[in-house]
Amino acid sequence: MKQRYLTKSRFKLAQECPAKLFYTGKKEYPDQKQEDSFLAALADGGFQVGALAKCYYPGGVEVESLDDEQALAETNELLKRDKVVIFEAAVKYQNLFCRVDILVKDGTHLELIEVKAKSFNSSEGPDGFLNKNGTNNESKWGPYLEDAAFQKYVLDRAFPSYSVAPYLMLADKDSVCPVDGLNQKFKLFGTNGRRGVKISPPVTQQDIEKKILCKIPVNEMCEMIYAKNYGTKDKPLTFGEMVARYADYYERDEKIDVPVSGACKGCEFRATAEQKAAGLKSGYEECWREKCGWTQADFEEPNIFDIWFLHYRTRDKWLGDGILKISQINPSDFSAAPMDEEYSTKGRQLLQITKTQQKDTSPWVDKRGLAAEMRSWRYPLHMIDFETAMPAIPFNKGLRPYEGIAFQFSHHVIDEDGSVEHRGEYINSEPGKYPNFDFIRALKKELEGDNGSIFRYSHHENTYLCHIYEQLTYAGAGEPDSRELREFIKSITKAKNESPEQWQGPRNMIDLCELVKHYYYDPYMKGSNSIKVVLPAILNSSQYLQRKYSAPVYGAVGGIKSFNYKDWRWIEFEPDGSVRDPYLLLPKLFDDLSPEEFELLEKGELFSTSEELHDGAAAMTAYAKLQFTEMTELERRKIIEALLKYCELDTLAMVMIVEGWREMVR
């Protein structure tokens, strides 16, 4: 039987919740994080950063075997050398096991280097990991430092005669990329379910002469972690005892008994209805059945995790008092200002609790407040949405790691007579091209023709425009229209609070998300104000929108102008009579291939016909693939088409929300 080791990834999982050790890696318990497009995007950046880090150590030897015992044998053989650099070194101590990203041996001294695709100011040194009071900043750096501490713990015991110095290697925000095209050299590939990076063309000395990754010593942080008590005051537990407990339970394949807690909210071991119908299990539900005695009916009731913006102290108190469902909350104990008198977080929470307890599914609309807001709008109304990326390895010379790139926008317009059109769009798909200045030129051209109100959803667009404003002051200072572009940005934005230069433009964009928070709530939304939730909510409650968009008018001759859809119907109904989420109607990437095109695609390694693009993180990943993945022209064309359709739906969603509100207050 194969040895069950506690690895660094399993240790990290146990630190989130010890019960997760029982569920991880078992096919019968689906892991939703494996389907998370945002985490997939982070993983892709991590692969590239890891490959770049290895370029800093020419002559390093990689332990490629995925078999634990073979990898251990290869590592031990390499460690017989007096000096050696090992990539993915395998180290074992009893039932503990880790693969070290970079292990540098010099005599009896070992450097343990854990590479992370996370940004850090190298000028701060190790103090950057601390809070202002000198303690470990656990909320931001805890998991990364604990990862290094676990590996040092294993190495200290596996090699007691060696000294071990741990480091984190991170993306350096104080450094700038020395060359153009560095990112494009780290090309992603996928083979037999494995992801990796191929470096082509080779990295030169000029590429890495100025390092954009920094190596920060973390031995002091590890010692602080080892000194903590991981038990209670009455039953203290050392770091080593905690690790041994995790390892022993995992080796025996037994679940660690833990109470339900706030960590349950983010549990990834949840099975969807479809997965459960296929015979898969939900680890989350198993825990709650065991600890709370819940039945399936209990899981179908709204619980306290559904409440919008609930403070963790309130949540934890309720959990401790056995208050798990919204139906158990006493509204009289939940003081708040009424929504129609003063907008407040507690007021909105109380509204959600009250409607849930009364089984009231009707939307709440502050018609008077919303109508007053609408009277301040100037027509035509402009709806804009950006798609952006923050690559760990910059695409261009002079840019910093994780410096923002705006690669796409969509633009819808509503005229005063209610007519709608998809008026414009922009996308950069050229590998290695820095898009931000062309992006802002195209946006300026779209919006400068009139003085109509401009709408965004949440703060994202304002943040990126302010970022491009800053870029124009240094990287774009030589652009002939730099001053004109900066003035345009100032005219439609509000400066960030931390900016030394403050402004609020005469056409400062209106945030639809803030209007949702102030004037609109639908029980369908539960605890979310995301446009991906607000859109299906308003479609389900608006007969007007259902009538208008159930016909194939979108992209039709004489209907609503669209750049990417033809005779499209946005309203479809589920078997229970509810409106299907429009984002689920987006076509799959390769749905409409001919047999010949499908045969071409099957020869590729990275994409499959089941891939979908229905959220911002997936869009970011798709753009990254256009930038640094080898692919056919067919694949490139289909990804661009999917990006354009996705972004267009985002601005159409804003249109539909405004249209629905106009009918509600008419």
GUVO-230228 format. One record per residue (C-alpha): residue in three letters; x, y, z. Coordinates in steps of 0.2 Angstrom, whole numbers, plus 2048, in hexadecimal, padded with zeros to 3 digits. Layout:
GUVO-230228
AlaXYZ ...
END
This chain:
GUVO-230228
Met800800800 Lys8068117FB Gln80D81C80A Arg80182A80F Tyr80C839812 Leu80784A819 Thr80E85580C Lys80F86880C Ser7FF86A802 Arg7F685F80E Phe7FD86881D Lys7F7878816 Leu7E6870813 Ala7E586A825 Gln7E987C82B Glu7DA882822 Cys7CF87482A Pro7D6863831 Ala7C785982B Lys7CC85D819 Leu7DA85181A Phe7CE84381A Tyr7C584980A Thr7D484F7FF Gly7D98447F1 Lys7CA8397F1 Lys7C08377E1 Glu7B08357EA Tyr7B28467F2 Pro7B28547E4 Asp7BE8627E8 Gln7B68727E1 Lys7C787C7E2 Gln7CC8717D3 Glu7BF8797C9 Asp7C288B7CF Ser7C88957C0 Phe7D08A37CB Leu7DA8967D4 Ala7DF88F7C3 Ala7E58A07BD Leu7F08A17CD Ala7F78907CA Asp7FC8947B8 Gly8058A47BF Gly80D8987CC Phe81488C7BF Gln81C89B7B6 Val8248A37C5 Gly82A8927CB Ala83288F7BA Leu83A8A17BA Ala84189D7CC Lys84A88E7C5 Cys8528997B8 Tyr85B8A27C6 Tyr8648927CA Pro86D88C7BA Gly87487A7BC Gly8668757C8 Val8608637C7 Glu84D85F7C6 Val8468507CF Glu83884C7C2 Ser83183C7C9 Leu81F83D7D0 Asp82282C7D9 Asp8268317EB Glu8328237EE Gln83B8267DE Ala83C8387E1 Leu8438357F2 Ala85182A7EB Glu8558367DD Thr8568457EA Asn86183B7F6 Glu86D8367E8 Leu86F8487E4 Leu87284D7F6 Lys8828437F6 Arg88A8517EC Asp89285F7F7 Lys88A86C7ED Val87A86B7E3 Val86A8747DF Ile85B8697DE Phe84A86D7D7 Glu83B8647DE Ala84585B7EB Ala83C84D7F4 Val83F84C807 Lys837840814 Tyr83683F826 Gln82C83182D Asn81A834826 Leu81E846821 Phe82384A80F Cys827859805 Arg82D85E7F4 Val83886E7F5 Asp83787A7E7 Ile84987E7E7 Leu8568767F3 Val86887D7F3 Lys8758727FC Asp886879800 Gly88F86D80C Thr88486A81B His87A87A818 Leu86987980F Glu85F887808 Leu84D883807 Ile84488F7FA Glu83188E7F8 Val82C8987E9 Lys81B8A17E9 Ala8128AB7DC Lys80E8B97E8 Ser8148CA7E8 Phe8208D27F6 Asn8298E27F8 Ser83C8DC7F9 Ser8418ED801 Glu8378E8811 Gly8418D8813 Pro83A8CB820 Asp8318D9829 Gly8258D981B Phe81E8C9822 Leu81A8D2833 Asn80B8DC83A Lys80F8EE840 Asn8108E6852 Gly81E8DA84C Thr8138CA84C Asn8118BF83D Asn8048C6831 Glu7FA8B5830 Ser7EC8BC826 Lys7F78C0817 Trp8078B5819 Gly8028A7825 Pro7FF899818 Tyr80F89D80F Leu81A89E81E Glu81288E826 Asp816885815 Ala82888A817 Ala82888682A Phe821874826 Gln82F871819 Lys83C877825 Tyr83586C833 Val83685D827 Leu848861821 Asp84E864833 Arg849853838 Ala84E84A828 Phe85F852828 Pro86385583B Ser876859837 Tyr87286682A Ser86D87982D Val85E87E824 Ala85A89081E Pro848892818 Tyr8448A080B Leu8348A5801 Met8378AB7EF Leu82A8B77EA Ala8268C37DC Asp82F8D37E0 Lys8238E37DF Asp8338EE7E1 Ser83B8E77D1 Val8368EA7BE Cys8388DE7B0 Pro8488E07A7 Val8428DB795 Asp8338D978A Gly82C8C8787 Leu8328BF797 Asn8218B979B Gln81F8B178A Lys82E8A678C Phe82589C79A Lys81889278F Leu80B888798 Phe807876792 Gly7FC868797 Thr7FF855795 Asn7F684779C Gly7ED8527A9 Arg7FE85A7AF Arg80286C7AD Gly8138737AA Val81E8817A2 Lys82987F793 Ile83688D792 Ser83889377F Pro84289C77A Pro84F899787 Val8518A6795 Thr8608B1793 Gln86C8B97A0 Gln8648CA79B Asp8538C379F Ile8588BF7B1 Glu8668CC7B4 Lys8598D67BE Lys84F8CA7C8 Ile83C8CD7CA Leu83B8BF7D7 Cys8438C27E9 Lys8498B67F6 Ile8448BA807 Pro84B8B1817 Val83D8AA822 Asn8468A1830 Glu8408AD83D Met82E8AC837 Cys82F899838 Glu83689A84A Met8278A584E Ile81B897847 Tyr824889851 Ala822893861 Lys80F895860 Asn80388A869 Tyr7F788185D Gly7EC87A86B Thr7E3882879 Lys7E988A889 Asp7E587A893 Lys7EB86E885 Pro7FA87687C Leu80086F86C Thr811872864 Phe813874851 Gly81B863850 Glu80D85B85A Met80186384E Val80A85D83F Ala80C84B846 Arg7F984B84A Tyr7F5850838 Ala801843831 Asp7FB83583C Tyr7E8838838 Tyr7EC839825 Glu7F7829825 Arg7E882082E Asp7DC828822 Glu7D182E831 Lys7C883E832 Ile7CD84B83F Asp7BE85084A Val7BC863849 Pro7AC86D84D Val7A487783F Ser7AB88883D Gly7AD897832 Ala7B988D827 Cys7AA883821 Lys7A4891817 Gly7B388F80A Cys7B387C80B Glu7B78767F9 Phe7B18647FD Arg79F8677F8 Ala79685D7EB Thr78A8657DF Ala77985D7DC Glu77F8567CC Gln78E84E7D4 Lys7848477E2 Ala7788407D6 Ala7878377CE Gly78B82F7DE Leu79983B7E5 Lys7998417F7 Ser79A8527FF Gly7A785380D Tyr79F864813 Glu78E85C815 Glu79684C81E Cys79E85782B Trp78E86182F Arg784851830 Glu79084A83C Lys79285A847 Cys781862846 Gly776854842 Trp77085C832 Thr765853825 Gln763857812 Ala755863816 Asp76086D822 Phe76D870814 Glu75F877809 Glu75C885815 Pro765895814 Asn773895821 Ile77D8A3829 Phe78B8A281C Asp77F8A9810 Ile77D8BA819 Trp7868C8810 Phe7958CF817 Leu7938C7828 His7A18CB834 Tyr7AB8BC83A Arg7A98C084C Thr7968BF84A Arg7978B0840 Asp7A28A784C Lys7978AC85B Trp7888A5852 Leu79189584E Gly796893860 Asp784896866 Gly77D889859 Ile77589684E Leu77988E83D Lys76A893832 Ile7628A482E Ser75289E835 Gln75A89D846 Ile75F8AF847 Asn7548BA852 Pro7528CB847 Ser74F8D5857 Asp7608D185D Phe7688D784D Ser7678EA84E Ala7688F383E Ala762903835 Pro753900829 Met7598FF817 Asp74D90D811 Glu75491981E Glu76691681D Tyr77190A813 Ser77B8FF81F Thr7838EE81F Lys7788E982D Gly7698F0825 Arg76C8E5816 Gln7708D6820 Leu7608D882A Leu7568DA81A Gln75D8C9814 Ile75A8C0825 Thr7488C7825 Lys7438C2814 Thr74B8B1816 Gln7418AE826 Gln7318B481F Lys7348AA80F Asp7328BA805 Thr73A8B77F4 Ser7348C87ED Pro7428D57E9 Trp7448E57F4 Val7468F57EA Asp7489067F1 Lys73E90E7E3 Arg73F9207E9 Gly75291F7EC Leu7559167DC Ala74A9227D2 Ala7549317D9 Glu7649297D4 Met75E9267C2 Arg7599387C0 Ser76B93D7C2 Trp7709327B4 Arg77593A7A3 Tyr770930793 Pro77692778A Leu77C91B797 His78C912795 Met79090179C Ile7A28FC79C Asp7AB8EC7A3 Phe7BD8E87A3 Glu7C68D77A2 Thr7D88D87AA Ala7E78CE7AF Met7F58D07BC Pro8038C47B5 Ala8108BF7C2 Ile81D8C07B4 Pro81B8D17AB Phe8188D0798 Asn8238E0795 Lys8328E979A Gly8318F57A8 Leu8218ED7B0 Arg8208E67C2 Pro81A8D57C6 Tyr8078D47C8 Glu8068E57BF Gly7F48E77B8 Ile7F08E47A6 Ala7DF8EA79E Phe7DD8DF78F Gln7CB8E078B Phe7BB8EB78D Ser7A98EA787 His79D8F9785 His78A8F9785 Val77F909783 Ile76D90C789 Asp76591B781 Glu757926789 Asp74A91D77F Gly74F90C786 Ser758906776 Val7688FC779 Glu7778F876F His7888EF771 Arg7928FE76B Gly7A48F976D Glu7B18ED773 Tyr7C48EB774 Ile7D08DC776 Asn7E28DA775 Ser7E78C8770 Glu7F98CB769 Pro8058C2774 Gly8128CD77D Lys8098DD778 Tyr8068E9787 Pro7F48EE785 Asn7F18FC792 Phe7F390B788 Asp7EA905778 Phe7DD8FF784 Ile7DA91178B Arg7DB91977A Ala7CD90D774 Leu7C2910784 Lys7C5923782 Lys7BE922770 Glu7AF918776 Leu7AA925783 Glu7AF93677E Gly7A1938771 Asp79493E77E Asn792943790 Gly788934795 Ser78992B7A6 Ile79691D7A7 Phe79390D7B1 Arg79E9007B8 Tyr79A8F17C4 Ser7A58F27D4 His7B58FB7D6 His7C08F17C9 Glu7BF8FD7BA Asn7C390C7C5 Thr7D29037CD Tyr7D98FE7BC Leu7D690F7B4 Cys7DF9177C2 His7ED90B7C0 Ile7EF90F7AE Tyr7EF9217B3 Glu7FE91D7BE Gln8079137B0 Leu8049227A4 Thr80F92D7AF Tyr81E9217AE Ala81D9137A2 Gly81291D796 Ala81A92E799 Gly82192E787 Glu81092A77F Pro80B939774 Asp7FA93A77B Ser7FF93578D Arg7F8945795 Glu7E894478B Leu7E5932790 Arg7E89377A3 Glu7DC9457A2 Phe7CF93979A Ile7D292D7A8 Lys7D093A7B6 Ser7BF9407AE Ile7B792F7B0 Thr7BF9287C1 Lys7C292C7D3 Ala7D392C7D9 Lys7D891E7E5 Asn7D89237F8 Glu7EB91F7F9 Ser7EF9297E9 Pro7FA9397EC Glu7EF9427DF Gln7DD9437E3 Trp7CE9467D6 Gln7BC9417D2 Gly7B89437C0 Pro7A894C7B9 Arg7A393B7B1 Asn7A99307BF Met7A391F7BC Ile79391A7C5 Asp7959097CF Leu7868FE7CB Cys78C8F27D9 Glu78A9007E6 Leu7799047DF Val7748F27E2 Lys77A8F37F4 His7709037F7 Tyr7609007ED Tyr75D8EE7E8 Tyr75C8DD7F1 Asp7558CD7EA Pro7558BD7F6 Tyr75C8B37E7 Met76C8BD7EA Lys76F8B67FB Gly77F8BE802 Ser7868C37F1 Asn7868D37E7 Ser7908CC7D8 Ile7898D07C7 Lys7898BD7C4 Val77C8BC7D1 Val7728CC7CF Leu76F8C97BD Pro7668B87BF Ala75D8C07CE Ile7568CE7C4 Leu7528C47B5 Asn7478B87C0 Ser73D8C77C8 Ser73B8D27B8 Gln72D8CD7AC Tyr7338DB7A1 Leu7448D479F Gln73E8C279C Arg7328C878E Lys73F8D3786 Tyr74E8C6786 Ser7448B6784 Ala7438BA771 Pro7538B9766 Val7558CC765 Tyr7678CD76A Gly7728CF75B Ala7638CE750 Val75F8D9741 Gly7548E7747 Gly7588E1759 Ile7668E5765 Lys7778E875D Ser7848DB762 Phe7968D875D Asn7978C6762 Tyr7858BE762 Lys7788BB755 Asp7668B9758 Trp76A8B476A Arg75D8B0777 Trp7628B4789 Ile7538AE792 Glu75289B795 Phe7488927A3 Glu74D8847AE Pro7418767B1 Asp73C87E7C2 Gly73688E7B8 Ser7458997BD Val74F8A27B1 Arg75F89A7AC Asp76F8A47B1 Pro7748AC7A0 Tyr7878A97A4 Leu7838967A3 Leu77C89A791 Leu78D8A078B Pro79389377E Lys7A1888782 Leu7B288C77A Phe7B187F76C Asp79F87B76A Asp79D87F758 Leu7AC876751 Ser7AB86D740 Pro7B185B740 Glu7C1860738 Glu7C486E745 Phe7C0862753 Glu7CD85674D Leu7DA86474C Leu7D586975E Glu7D7857765 Lys7E985775F Gly7EC86576C Glu7F186277E Leu7EA871788 Phe7D8874784 Ser7C8869784 Thr7B786B77C Ser7AF86C78E Glu7B887D793 Glu7AD88B797 Leu7B189E79A His7A48A57A6 Asp7AD8B07B3 Gly7BB8BD7B4 Ala7C88B07BA Ala7C58A57AB Ala7C68B47A0 Met7D78B87A8 Thr7DD8A77A5 Ala7D78A7793 Tyr7E18B7790 Ala7F08B0798 Lys7EF8A078C Leu7EF8AC77D Gln7FE8B4784 Phe80A8A6788 Thr802895782 Glu80788D772 Met7F688A769 Thr7EF888757 Glu7E789774F Leu7D688E751 Glu7D888E764 Arg7DE8A0764 Arg7CE8A575A Lys7C289C765 Ile7C98A3775 Ile7C88B476E Glu7B68B1769 Ala7B28AB77B Leu7BA8BA783 Leu7B08C6779 Lys7A08BD77C Tyr7A38BC78F Cys7A88CE791 Glu7998D4786 Leu78D8CA792 Asp7958D47A1 Thr7908E579A Leu77F8DE794 Ala77C8D87A6 Met77E8EA7AB Val7728EF79E Met7658E37A4 Ile7668E87B6 Val7638FA7B1 Glu7558F57A6 Gly74D8EB7B4 Trp74F8F97C0 Arg7479067B4 Glu7388FB7B3 Met7378F97C5 Val73790B7C9 Arg72D9117BA 
END
